[in-house]
Amino acid sequence: DIIELESGDIIPADARIISSSELKTNEAPLTGESVAVSKNNHSLSGTGLSIGERKNMLHLGTTIVTGTARAIVVATGMKSEIGN
């Protein structure tokens, strides 16, 4: 599935960002960090990246603070990061 999100939306699943504009998310439910995190659709290199380093991913239960995004769902429920 492809989802489209905007400021104020709660992210319904873990998803890889396809496109975005001025996107920042609040990942406090997942990481405990209260500062908004900038996100983009750039490819990442390397393996074993921490959640905070995954700037091209959105995570279930976090929220869009500013901007918009289009993303493809990669995990839901217990298979999501918050489900782990």
Buried (B, 14 or more C-beta within 10 A) or exposed (E): EEBEBEEEBEBBBBBBBBEBEEBBBBBBBBBEEEEBBEBBBEEEEEEEEEBEEBBBBBBBBBBBBBBBBBBEBBBBEEEBBBEE
